[in-house]
Amino acid sequence: MHIHWHRRDLRPTDNRGLHHAVTAGDDTVVPVFVFDQGILEHASPVRVACLLEALDSLRTWYREHESDLVVLYGDPSAVLPDLAREVDATTVSWNVDYSGLASERDRAVTAALEDSGIAVHEHQDALCFEPGSITTNEGTHYSVYTYFWKKWRDRNKPDSVSAPSTSDLAAVTGDPLPTLEDLGFENPEATVPSVGLERARERTTTFCDGPIYRYENERDYPARNATSWLSVDLKYGTIGIRELYEATEAALERAPDEAARESVQTYQQQLAWREFYAHVLAFNPEVVTVNFSGYSHPIEWRNDPDELEAWKAGETGYPIVDAGMRQLRTEAWVHNRVRMIVASFLMKDLLIDWREGYDWYRNRLADHDTANDTGGWQWAASTGTDAQPYFRIFNPMKQGRDYDPEAEYIKTYVPELADVDAADIHDWHELSVSRRRNLAPEYPDPIVNHSDRREEAIAMFERARGE
């Protein structure tokens, strides 16, 4: 008997650890998921809700193949050896996760299993290329994306692998899945996006049949449906990275012209960004709380609590910033261009530490990924790899005018402005108080002056640089 421990690989297809388990010998496989309190302490209602839906989808698949998902509770280093003894398993497999917390957990589980005489098989599954396999000429990991991308692009990607057959799986019966309440979580405020095997493939097919060919030109416009919406599926592993990459390669072959081909390749670059940040995290687990790029002196963040609360509530008086923050609250997801805008506003207009923004988003995003999110927040803070230069500061009004010219996105999430002309929305910071009150009496005035704060931000970073 063999056990496969599902973690962030909640799928049967293109699952390298599971595939190895069913092809390595004649034994059948027991699929397992462990609700680990040490991991749940870092979770949030919206992410646990997504997790439960993804687990339900996976369990349904196993039941359709005359098996089931065994659900355990507790410390994996204790409950997995106990299960292995109960079912007389000789090996346990899992797919590697690269966060510091996951690495520490896996070391403890490995030691406990090996002490019990049970073999451990770890597999690289979440990425096309595992950390340490794409390096500089000196053998170190890349801290500049451009060079990483060139090597990632030019390497042959591994093929996806098939799902197990019914005969590969043990005829086990699992207990019912817990509820949010059982796990100690309240219902999320946001409407949770649908997560599961069928939904992941629907999103993949829909994107690769059309929007991927417009991705290059339209991805930055939040009112247009030009992104894949697959971040949540990659987060929970309801689709494999190799399967997704193959879908983009098939789209590349079907591309009607060179512009469409370039658009597909632009999306593939986003997949490479995801792997780049995972490599950075694997070798620098401290980047979750520590600046990747140091300064001569500490950054003198202003950290005004009232301004932070206005940002969280979507009440800053900067329409596209507020739209993004309200989308987060209601949908547990935010368009990528808007994520950059609200992050820049927090740090370069409000002068608030990036860790405040990271923590707020971490607890509310359905697709929170430690590597991607720390990489993105540190990029915006000018403290990370390939960091945005500290003097390059997003103008939130220009961003709204450029990427939401008709204010469609803004009006969707800021209903106080629904009847206001787009021109007035984009000029909100320049309108008189009386004009603003006449147009939208319930919407706030800008809480800061962007031009003044831009100068303060530059001076703050220059002091940190010792200038």
C-alpha positions as CSV (number, residue, x, y, z in Angstrom):
1,M,0.0,0.0,0.0
2,H,1.1,3.5,-0.8
3,I,-0.1,6.9,0.6
4,H,-0.2,10.1,-1.4
5,W,-0.5,13.2,0.8
6,H,-2.4,15.9,-1.1
7,R,-1.5,19.5,-0.1
8,R,-1.5,22.2,-2.8
9,D,-2.1,19.7,-5.5
10,L,-5.8,19.1,-5.3
11,R,-6.2,17.3,-8.6
12,P,-5.7,13.7,-10.0
13,T,-4.4,14.8,-13.5
14,D,-0.9,16.1,-14.1
15,N,0.0,15.3,-10.5
16,R,3.6,14.1,-10.5
17,G,3.7,12.8,-7.0
18,L,0.4,10.9,-7.4
19,H,1.5,9.6,-10.8
20,H,4.7,8.3,-9.5
21,A,2.9,6.5,-6.7
22,V,0.6,4.6,-9.0
23,T,3.4,3.7,-11.5
24,A,6.2,2.9,-9.2
25,G,4.9,-0.6,-8.3
26,D,1.9,-2.9,-8.0
27,D,0.5,-1.4,-4.8
28,T,-2.7,0.7,-4.7
29,V,-2.7,4.2,-3.4
30,V,-4.6,5.8,-0.5
31,P,-5.2,9.5,-1.2
32,V,-5.0,11.7,2.0
33,F,-5.5,15.3,3.1
34,V,-4.5,16.5,6.5
35,F,-6.1,19.5,8.3
36,D,-3.0,20.7,10.1
37,Q,-3.6,23.3,12.8
38,G,-0.1,24.7,12.3
39,I,-1.0,25.6,8.7
40,L,-4.6,26.7,9.5
41,E,-3.3,29.3,12.0
42,H,-2.0,31.2,8.9
43,A,-5.2,30.7,6.9
44,S,-8.3,32.9,6.4
45,P,-12.0,32.3,6.0
46,V,-12.0,32.9,2.3
47,R,-9.0,30.7,1.6
48,V,-10.4,27.9,3.8
49,A,-13.7,28.1,2.0
50,C,-11.9,27.8,-1.4
51,L,-9.9,24.9,0.0
52,L,-13.0,23.0,1.1
53,E,-14.6,23.4,-2.3
54,A,-11.5,22.2,-4.0
55,L,-11.3,19.2,-1.7
56,D,-15.0,18.4,-2.3
57,S,-14.3,18.4,-6.1
58,L,-11.3,16.1,-5.6
59,R,-13.2,13.8,-3.3
60,T,-16.0,13.5,-5.9
61,W,-13.4,12.4,-8.5
62,Y,-12.0,9.7,-6.2
63,R,-15.5,8.5,-5.4
64,E,-16.3,8.2,-9.1
65,H,-13.2,6.0,-9.3
66,E,-14.3,3.7,-6.5
67,S,-12.0,5.2,-3.9
68,D,-12.2,8.2,-1.6
69,L,-10.2,11.0,0.0
70,V,-9.1,10.1,3.5
71,V,-9.3,13.2,5.8
72,L,-7.1,13.5,8.8
73,Y,-6.7,16.1,11.5
74,G,-3.7,17.1,13.5
75,D,0.1,17.2,13.2
76,P,1.1,15.4,10.0
77,S,4.2,14.1,11.6
78,A,1.9,12.1,14.0
79,V,-1.2,11.2,12.0
80,L,0.6,10.1,8.8
81,P,2.7,7.5,10.5
82,D,-0.4,6.3,12.3
83,L,-2.3,6.0,9.1
84,A,0.6,4.2,7.4
85,R,0.7,1.6,10.1
86,E,-3.1,1.2,10.0
87,V,-3.2,0.5,6.2
88,D,0.2,-1.2,6.1
89,A,1.7,1.4,3.8
90,T,5.4,1.2,3.0
91,T,5.7,4.6,1.3
92,V,4.3,8.1,1.6
93,S,4.6,10.6,-1.3
94,W,3.9,14.3,-1.6
95,N,4.6,17.3,-3.8
96,V,7.0,19.9,-2.5
97,D,6.0,23.3,-1.4
98,Y,8.7,26.0,-1.1
99,S,7.7,28.3,1.8
100,G,9.7,28.2,5.0
101,L,6.7,27.0,6.9
102,A,6.1,24.1,4.5
103,S,9.7,23.1,4.5
104,E,9.9,23.0,8.3
105,R,6.7,20.9,8.4
106,D,8.0,18.5,5.7
107,R,11.3,17.9,7.5
108,A,9.4,16.9,10.7
109,V,7.1,14.6,8.7
110,T,10.0,13.0,6.9
111,A,11.9,12.3,10.1
112,A,8.8,10.8,11.8
113,L,8.0,8.5,8.8
114,E,11.6,7.3,8.4
115,D,11.8,6.6,12.1
116,S,8.8,4.4,11.6
117,G,10.5,2.6,8.7
118,I,8.3,4.2,6.0
119,A,9.9,5.5,2.9
120,V,9.3,9.1,1.8
121,H,9.1,10.2,-1.9
122,E,9.0,14.0,-2.5
123,H,8.3,15.3,-6.0
124,Q,8.6,18.6,-7.7
125,D,5.2,19.3,-9.1
126,A,4.1,22.9,-8.6
127,L,6.6,24.4,-11.1
128,C,8.0,23.5,-14.5
129,F,11.5,23.8,-13.1
130,E,12.4,23.4,-9.4
131,P,14.4,25.9,-7.5
132,G,18.1,25.6,-8.1
133,S,17.6,24.2,-11.7
134,I,17.8,27.7,-13.3
135,T,20.9,29.5,-12.1
136,T,23.4,32.2,-13.0
137,N,26.8,31.3,-14.3
138,E,28.0,31.4,-10.7
139,G,25.4,28.8,-9.7
140,T,23.2,31.2,-7.6
141,H,19.5,31.8,-8.1
142,Y,18.5,34.8,-10.3
143,S,17.3,38.0,-8.7
144,V,16.6,39.6,-12.0
145,Y,13.6,38.3,-13.9
146,T,14.7,39.1,-17.4
147,Y,17.6,36.6,-17.3
148,F,15.6,34.0,-15.6
149,W,12.8,34.3,-18.2
150,K,15.2,33.7,-21.1
151,K,16.4,30.4,-19.7
152,W,12.9,29.4,-18.6
153,R,11.6,30.2,-22.1
154,D,14.2,28.2,-23.9
155,R,14.1,25.1,-21.9
156,N,11.9,22.1,-22.9
157,K,9.0,21.9,-20.4
158,P,8.2,18.6,-18.8
159,D,5.1,16.8,-20.2
160,S,1.9,16.5,-18.2
161,V,1.1,13.2,-16.7
162,S,-2.1,11.2,-16.7
163,A,-4.5,10.6,-13.8
164,P,-4.6,7.2,-12.1
165,S,-7.1,4.6,-13.1
166,T,-9.7,3.0,-10.8
167,S,-7.5,-0.1,-10.4
168,D,-4.6,2.1,-9.1
169,L,-6.6,3.4,-6.1
170,A,-7.3,1.7,-2.8
171,A,-11.0,1.0,-2.0
172,V,-11.1,3.2,1.1
173,T,-13.9,5.2,2.6
174,G,-13.2,8.7,3.9
175,D,-15.0,10.7,6.5
176,P,-17.1,13.8,5.5
177,L,-15.3,17.0,5.0
178,P,-15.5,19.5,7.8
179,T,-17.3,22.8,7.6
180,L,-15.8,26.3,8.1
181,E,-17.3,26.3,11.6
182,D,-15.8,22.9,12.4
183,L,-12.4,24.4,11.6
184,G,-13.0,27.5,13.6
185,F,-13.6,30.0,10.8
186,E,-16.5,32.3,10.1
187,N,-18.1,32.7,6.7
188,P,-16.1,35.0,4.5
189,E,-17.4,38.5,3.8
190,A,-16.6,38.1,0.1
191,T,-18.3,35.9,-2.5
192,V,-15.9,33.0,-2.8
193,P,-14.8,32.2,-6.4
194,S,-15.7,28.7,-7.6
195,V,-12.7,26.3,-7.2
196,G,-12.5,22.8,-8.5
197,L,-11.4,20.4,-11.2
198,E,-14.2,21.2,-13.8
199,R,-14.1,24.9,-13.1
200,A,-10.3,25.0,-13.7
201,R,-10.6,23.3,-17.0
202,E,-13.5,25.5,-18.1
203,R,-11.4,28.6,-17.3
204,T,-8.5,27.2,-19.2
205,T,-10.5,26.4,-22.2
206,T,-12.3,29.7,-22.2
207,F,-9.2,31.7,-21.9
208,C,-7.1,29.8,-24.5
209,D,-10.0,29.9,-27.0
210,G,-10.1,33.6,-27.2
211,P,-8.9,36.1,-24.5
212,I,-5.3,34.8,-24.6
213,Y,-5.0,36.3,-28.1
214,R,-5.9,39.7,-26.7
215,Y,-3.9,39.4,-23.6
216,E,-1.0,41.6,-24.7
217,N,-3.1,44.6,-25.5
218,E,-6.0,44.2,-23.0
219,R,-4.7,42.6,-19.9
220,D,-4.1,45.9,-18.1
221,Y,-7.7,47.1,-18.5
222,P,-9.7,45.8,-15.5
223,A,-13.1,46.3,-17.2
224,R,-12.2,43.9,-20.0
225,N,-12.4,40.2,-19.6
226,A,-8.8,39.6,-20.9
227,T,-7.2,37.7,-18.0
228,S,-7.2,34.0,-17.3
229,W,-8.7,34.0,-13.8
230,L,-6.6,30.9,-13.2
231,S,-4.6,32.2,-10.3
232,V,-7.0,30.6,-7.8
233,D,-6.6,27.3,-9.6
234,L,-2.8,27.4,-9.6
235,K,-3.1,28.4,-5.9
236,Y,-5.0,25.2,-4.9
237,G,-3.5,23.0,-7.6
238,T,-6.8,22.2,-9.3
239,I,-4.9,22.4,-12.5
240,G,-1.3,21.4,-13.1
241,I,1.3,23.9,-14.5
242,R,2.4,21.5,-17.2
243,E,-1.2,20.9,-18.4
244,L,-1.8,24.7,-18.4
245,Y,1.5,25.3,-20.3
246,E,0.5,22.7,-22.9
247,A,-2.9,24.5,-23.3
248,T,-1.0,27.7,-24.0
249,E,1.3,26.0,-26.5
250,A,-1.8,24.6,-28.3
251,A,-3.2,28.1,-28.4
252,L,0.1,29.3,-29.9
253,E,-0.3,26.8,-32.7
254,R,-3.8,28.0,-33.4
255,A,-2.9,31.7,-33.3
256,P,-4.3,33.4,-36.3
257,D,-1.4,35.9,-36.7
258,E,1.8,37.1,-35.2
259,A,0.1,39.6,-32.9
260,A,-1.9,36.7,-31.4
261,R,1.3,34.6,-31.0
262,E,3.0,37.4,-29.2
263,S,0.0,37.7,-26.9
264,V,0.2,34.0,-26.0
265,Q,3.9,34.4,-25.3
266,T,3.2,37.4,-23.0
267,Y,0.9,35.2,-20.9
268,Q,3.6,32.5,-20.8
269,Q,5.9,35.2,-19.3
270,Q,3.4,35.5,-16.5
271,L,3.8,31.8,-15.8
272,A,7.6,32.4,-15.7
273,W,7.1,35.3,-13.2
274,R,5.3,32.9,-10.9
275,E,8.2,30.4,-11.0
276,F,10.8,33.2,-10.6
277,Y,9.2,34.3,-7.4
278,A,8.9,30.7,-6.2
279,H,12.6,30.3,-6.7
280,V,13.4,33.5,-4.8
281,L,11.2,32.4,-1.9
282,A,12.8,28.9,-1.8
283,F,16.3,30.4,-1.3
284,N,15.1,33.5,0.7
285,P,12.3,32.4,3.0
286,E,12.7,35.6,5.1
287,V,11.3,37.8,2.3
288,V,7.9,37.2,3.8
289,T,8.8,39.8,6.4
290,V,12.2,41.2,5.4
291,N,13.2,43.5,2.6
292,F,14.9,41.6,-0.2
293,S,16.9,44.7,-1.2
294,G,18.5,46.5,1.7
295,Y,19.0,50.3,2.2
296,S,21.7,52.0,4.1
297,H,19.2,53.2,6.7
298,P,15.7,52.1,7.7
299,I,12.8,53.4,5.6
300,E,10.9,55.9,7.6
301,W,7.4,54.7,6.9
302,R,4.7,57.2,8.0
303,N,2.2,54.5,9.0
304,D,-0.7,56.8,9.8
305,P,-3.5,54.5,11.2
306,D,-6.4,56.6,9.9
307,E,-5.0,56.7,6.4
308,L,-4.4,52.9,6.5
309,E,-8.0,52.4,7.6
310,A,-9.3,54.6,4.7
311,W,-7.2,52.5,2.3
312,K,-8.6,49.2,3.7
313,A,-12.2,50.5,3.5
314,G,-11.8,51.9,-0.1
315,E,-12.5,55.4,1.2
316,T,-9.4,57.3,0.0
317,G,-11.1,59.6,-2.5
318,Y,-9.0,58.2,-5.3
319,P,-11.6,56.3,-7.4
320,I,-9.5,53.5,-8.9
321,V,-7.8,52.8,-5.6
322,D,-11.1,52.6,-3.8
323,A,-12.6,50.4,-6.6
324,G,-9.7,47.9,-6.2
325,M,-10.1,47.8,-2.4
326,R,-13.8,47.2,-2.6
327,Q,-13.4,44.5,-5.3
328,L,-11.1,42.7,-2.8
329,R,-13.7,43.0,-0.1
330,T,-16.6,41.7,-2.2
331,E,-14.9,39.2,-4.6
332,A,-11.7,38.1,-2.8
333,W,-9.8,38.9,-6.0
334,V,-8.4,42.0,-7.7
335,H,-7.3,42.6,-11.2
336,N,-3.5,42.6,-11.5
337,R,-3.1,46.2,-12.8
338,V,-5.3,47.4,-9.9
339,R,-3.2,45.4,-7.4
340,M,-0.2,47.4,-8.5
341,I,-2.1,50.7,-8.3
342,V,-3.4,50.1,-4.8
343,A,0.0,48.9,-3.6
344,S,1.8,51.9,-5.0
345,F,-0.8,54.2,-3.4
346,L,-0.3,52.6,0.0
347,M,3.4,52.9,0.0
348,K,4.2,55.9,-2.2
349,D,1.1,58.1,-1.4
350,L,0.3,57.1,2.2
351,L,3.9,56.1,3.0
352,I,2.8,53.0,4.8
353,D,5.0,49.9,5.2
354,W,4.4,47.2,2.5
355,R,3.9,44.5,5.1
356,E,0.6,46.2,6.2
357,G,-0.7,45.8,2.7
358,Y,0.7,42.3,2.2
359,D,-1.0,41.2,5.5
360,W,-4.4,42.8,4.5
361,Y,-4.4,41.1,1.1
362,R,-3.1,37.8,2.4
363,N,-6.1,37.5,4.7
364,R,-8.6,38.4,2.0
365,L,-7.4,37.1,-1.4
366,A,-8.7,33.8,-2.5
367,D,-5.6,33.3,-4.6
368,H,-3.0,34.3,-2.0
369,D,0.3,32.8,-2.9
370,T,3.2,33.6,-0.6
371,A,5.9,33.7,-3.3
372,N,3.9,35.8,-5.8
373,D,2.5,38.2,-3.2
374,T,5.7,38.9,-1.3
375,G,7.4,39.4,-4.7
376,G,4.7,41.8,-5.9
377,W,4.4,43.8,-2.8
378,Q,8.2,44.2,-2.5
379,W,8.4,45.1,-6.2
380,A,5.9,47.9,-5.6
381,A,7.7,49.0,-2.4
382,S,11.1,49.3,-4.2
383,T,12.6,46.7,-1.8
384,G,12.4,43.5,-3.8
385,T,13.9,41.7,-6.8
386,D,13.6,43.7,-10.0
387,A,12.1,46.4,-7.8
388,Q,10.3,49.3,-9.2
389,P,12.7,52.3,-8.8
390,Y,11.7,54.3,-5.8
391,F,11.3,57.4,-7.9
392,R,8.9,55.8,-10.3
393,I,5.6,56.4,-8.6
394,F,2.1,55.5,-10.0
395,N,-0.1,58.5,-10.4
396,P,-3.5,57.0,-9.4
397,M,-5.6,59.4,-11.4
398,K,-3.5,58.9,-14.6
399,Q,-3.7,55.1,-14.0
400,G,-7.5,55.3,-13.9
401,R,-7.6,57.5,-17.0
402,D,-5.3,55.3,-18.9
403,Y,-6.7,51.9,-18.0
404,D,-10.3,52.6,-17.2
405,P,-11.0,55.5,-19.5
406,E,-14.8,55.2,-19.3
407,A,-14.7,54.5,-15.6
408,E,-16.5,51.2,-16.1
409,Y,-14.5,49.4,-13.6
410,I,-14.7,52.2,-11.1
411,K,-18.4,52.6,-11.4
412,T,-18.9,48.8,-10.8
413,Y,-17.3,48.9,-7.4
414,V,-17.9,52.5,-6.3
415,P,-21.6,53.0,-6.8
416,E,-21.5,56.5,-5.4
417,L,-19.9,57.5,-8.7
418,A,-22.2,55.5,-10.9
419,D,-23.9,58.7,-12.3
420,V,-20.8,60.8,-12.6
421,D,-19.1,61.4,-15.9
422,A,-15.8,59.6,-16.4
423,A,-14.0,62.9,-17.0
424,D,-15.1,64.2,-13.6
425,I,-14.1,60.8,-11.9
426,H,-10.6,61.0,-13.4
427,D,-10.3,64.7,-12.3
428,W,-11.8,64.1,-8.9
429,H,-8.7,65.3,-7.1
430,E,-8.8,68.6,-9.0
431,L,-12.5,69.4,-8.6
432,S,-13.7,71.9,-6.0
433,V,-15.2,70.6,-2.8
434,S,-18.6,72.0,-3.8
435,R,-18.4,70.4,-7.2
436,R,-17.6,67.0,-5.6
437,R,-20.5,67.4,-3.2
438,N,-22.9,68.1,-6.0
439,L,-21.7,65.2,-8.1
440,A,-21.4,62.5,-5.4
441,P,-22.2,63.7,-1.9
442,E,-21.5,60.3,-0.4
443,Y,-18.0,59.8,-1.9
444,P,-15.1,61.2,0.1
445,D,-12.6,63.9,-0.9
446,P,-9.0,62.8,-1.5
447,I,-7.4,62.1,1.8
448,V,-3.9,63.2,0.6
449,N,-2.4,65.3,-2.2
450,H,-0.7,63.0,-4.6
451,S,1.9,65.6,-5.8
452,D,3.0,66.4,-2.2
453,R,3.2,62.8,-1.1
454,R,5.1,61.9,-4.2
455,E,7.8,64.3,-3.1
456,E,7.7,63.1,0.4
457,A,8.1,59.5,-0.8
458,I,11.2,60.3,-2.9
459,A,12.7,62.2,0.0
460,M,12.0,59.2,2.4
461,F,13.7,56.7,0.1
462,E,16.6,59.0,-0.5
463,R,17.2,59.3,3.2
464,A,17.1,55.5,3.4
465,R,19.7,55.4,0.7
466,G,21.9,57.8,2.7
467,E,21.6,60.6,0.2
